[in-house]
Amino acid sequence: MASEWWSSLLNVCSGEPQVGDAGENSVLSIEKQPHEEEEDEPVILEPPAVKEPPNPPAESPVVKSSSVNEIQGDLKDMVRPEMLQEFRRKSVIEYNRLITESRRMHAESFTRAGPANRYGEMAELPPFQEGQHVPTLALINPMSGAAAGMDILQVARRCEYYKERFFNIIDVVKGQHRGGLLDVFRIELCKAKAEAEDMGTRPRVISGGGDGTGSFAIFMIFLALKADHSRAHEGLEDTGNGFIWTDEEFKASFPAIAQMPLGSANDFGNILGWGQKYPGDVACPCGPCGGREAALGQLHRWIRAVIDPKSRLANFDVWGFMPPKGAEQCNFKLAELTGKRGRNPNHKIDGKRQVVFKQAGKPVPFFVCLYFSAGIGAYMTSRFQINRRQTPLRNRAEYTRQLLGIVLESNPPQLNGRLVGINIDCEDEPYFPPKRNRPNQGRKYREVGFYNINWQAHGLHGKDRAPVSTRLCGCCGSDRKPVMFNDGKIDMFRWKFASFFKNPGTTMQTDKKEDMLLSFSSNSAFKGVFFQWDGESRFAFSPTGADFQIYIRKVLSVPVVIGPWVDTRLTGSLDNGKPVCFEFCGKDTEDVEAVKRRTVQAVSGYLDSELNATVEEIRAANFHMAGHA
């Protein structure tokens, strides 16, 4: 599951609109004045006496528009071309100095003292031969995989090529200032793009971390390529879509993603064929089949497969939270569960265990790569985020502990353990509850959502809905299509505990759809719903108690690198009949342009204020809030 390691880190993003950051005299700081109460009889006020000035001042000079134009023309004449050229020359020199300093700090950032490197103190990555191997960058979380990410970055520092292009993703997030590490990443990405074009291919980016790192790597690529008019002379000129690459460059050169499994579940890395454990996670490190030499050998094999031009590429569907049709913004707000670490993080208030919320942090939901669901699994994920452990094995045990706790405990008064008040439409047709004309059908179900990949939490899969005879007969069910990540469809599911006996097993019945509109009814006795995407969980609600909707549709198609351990029995066909390329998706031009605008808004930080609830909004919904009476 995706970790929340970057939740606090993304809050340091520069250029985001910050609530409450307006100055004292700013328009944002002026409160709207209340209307005066009407009186039964009008109040007549005597006009104040006007005193004539003893010596009327001379008429104040008025600057006419023609004068302004003359002043501007004079200033333009004063700034001679050679002066502007000199300014730009000095600006470039200063920018290059900042880039050089960032590179130096980047190179020295992993000379740390601590435990011995699991790959060996003198270990190196396999040689990279320019012109033969595919240009590759990496964004790696050093804390993932029980700090295996840190060891891999240290090993990369011993090779000139990898030293320049393997990045600590935390440092890239922090280095968003001019001349910072994000600029270095962009420079290297553009170099890799040019090198790959000479080879007739596209560059590759290793996304190293938990499952949520996949969508985060896509976010960071867009962030690096975001245009900035004020820095156009430094290569950040807008090409017309909000980015420095044109639509054609995106299509041909958007980097193919290779997912390095450094998290707990590693669903993303596993389904793409890169394994469910990090490269070098040997079973017995001190035994004859283990040790640093064996770990390094596995890491070498993994890296060779990524940079090998023969490694297969495939299209991958990316889904996104979008405003409902006809709307400009989403109409729900988000909060995040908080509490003490332990079996039950909920607070005891008025003699009952009740949920307590805090303001939601990063990430803000937009890209969905793996799955989405509302219900018991999302609530479990929220509780797990409070109780995250240091190793993948302990994290899996914590998931189980929280699930058992939810089942055995009484529900907090703000929540329902079932799906009352939730309706879902797909392609403008009712989907959930399956018998909507009957009352309280949602009460029978525990979870509803969709899969984009055919792997969740080490065991949940999906196949097309079929009669019970087909499900029970293995040979009869061979025609049932599995969940596929490149067919332009989400695979909707709904389940209750009895579903595991009816399926039978952990392969859920699914229905292929093009979109999903979840509607929450204010007529419900409950106030909102927990949902999770790619392992991150939030609570959605309306501060005013009104109905709200969560709409998800396909927004991108991105290229991915297929690993040597892919299982096509799970993925289905990797060839969807289309050339492997990147594209912004939509049914028409307007839909496509809406995705581009939403993407720019996401990397610019504007979705934070649109989706994340303020303290006042959380309290307006009568929720208990951490740190507030």
C-alpha positions, 0 to 999 in steps of 0.5 A: 500500500502507498505510504504517507512518507511524502504527505508532509514533504509535499507541503514544502512545495513552492508556488502553492497558494497558501490559505491565510497567507494574504497580507493585512491589506490584501483583498483576501484579508478583507472580511465581507461586511454583514448587511445592516438590519432594516428598520421599520422607519427609515433613519434620516441623517443630517448631512455633515457640514462641509467646510470650505478650505481657506485656500483651495489647492491647485488642481491635482495633476491627472496622469492621462493614458497618453502620458502613461504610454509616453512614460512606458515608451521612455522606460523602454528606450532607457533599457537598451538591448545590450543592457537586457542582454547583460542582465540575462547573461548574469542571470544565466551565470547565477542560475548555472552556479545554483545548479552546480551547487545543487549537483554537488550537494546531490552527489554528497547526500549519501555519504552517511554513517550507519548500518552496513550497506546490504549490497556491500560497501564497494558495490556498484551498479551494472555498467551503463553503455550510452547508445546501447542502454536506454537512458534511465532516471530514478526517483527513489524513496530512501526510507522504503524497503526497510531503507533499501532505497537508501542503500541502492542510492548509495550504490548508484553514487559509485557510477558516474552515469547513475550518480547524475540520474538517480535521485532521492525523491525526498530531496527533489520535493524539497528542492523546488526553488530556482536552481534546486534539485527539481531543476537538476532533475528536469535538466537530466530528463530533457537530456535523457529525452534527446539521447533516447530520441537518437536511439529511436525510443523514449527515456525511462524513470524508475519509481522506487517506493510503495504503491503510491509512488507510481502516481507520485512519480507521474506527478513529479514528472509533470511538476518538473515540466511545468512552464513558468513564464517568469523563467522562460529564458531558462527553458521554462517557456509555455508551449501552449499546454501549460508545460515546456514540452509540446503535446507531440513531445509528451506523446513520443518522449514521456518516460516509461515507468518502471516500478521498483517494489520497495513498499509493503504490498507492492501491487504495482511492481508485482503486476508489471513484472518487477517482483513483490519484494525489493531487488536483493531481499534475500530470504536468509542473508547470512545463509549459503543462498543469501549474503551481500553478493547474492543481494547485489546479483539480484539488484544487477539483474533488476537494473539490467532489465530496466535499461535493456532496450529489448524490455517490453513497453505497454500502455497503462491507463491512469484514472483521475478525480475530475469535477462531475460533468458540467461542473468546474470544481468538485463539490466535496471536501476532505479530512483525514483520520487522526488519533493515537497509535494502537488497536483502536485510534478513535477517541472516547468522547461522551462514553463512546468511541468516536472518530476525530479528524485533522486537516488532510495533507498531501497527497491530494487525490487526482491520479489513480493508477491501481484501485479505488474503493469506499467502505470498510477497506478505506476505513481500515487504510485510514487507521493503518496510516496512523499505525504504520510500521518499519518493515513490510511484514509488520505492516501486513500484520497491522492491516490485519489487526485493524481489519479485525478491530473494525469488525469486532468493534461497534461503529462510531456514531459518525460512520456506518459499517455498510454503504448506506447513502451511497449510489454509483452510476457508471456510463450514466447507468445505475450500478450500485446498489444492484437493486436500487428500487429497494430501500437500504440495499447498500446496507448489505455491502461492505465495499464498492469500487474498482480495480485498474490492476489485477492485484490488491493486498497480496491476493484480491483479483477480479474477473468478468461477472459470470453465472455460478456454474461458470465460476465453479467450473475452472475449464468453463470460466477460461473465457472470463477476462481478468482486470486489464490495465490497458483496456480503457475500462475500470473493473467495478466490484462490490462485495459483502462477506458472503461474496467470498463464499459465492465467488468462491475465493478471492477472485471478485466478480467485476464489470468493465465500465468507462467511468464512475460517479459516486453520489452520497446522499444527505438523507443518510443518517451518516455524514460522509464516507471513507474512500481510498485510492492506491492505498491512500485514504481520506474522508469525504463530506460536505460542510453544509450537509448537502449531497456530493459526488465523486467522479472518476474517469480516464485521464492519461495513458502512460507507457510502462516498462514490463519486467521479466517476472510478468504473469500474463494470466493476471494481466491479460494481453499486454498488447491493446492494439495501439502504439505505446505512447503517452496521451491526455485522454477524453471523449472529445477535445473539450474533455482532453483540454479539461484534463490538461487544465486539471493536471496544471492545477494539480502540480500548481497546488490549486487542488489543495484549496479546492479539496482539502477542508479548512478547520472551519469547514470540518467544524461546520460539519460538527466533526470532532477535530484534533486540537480544537474544542 
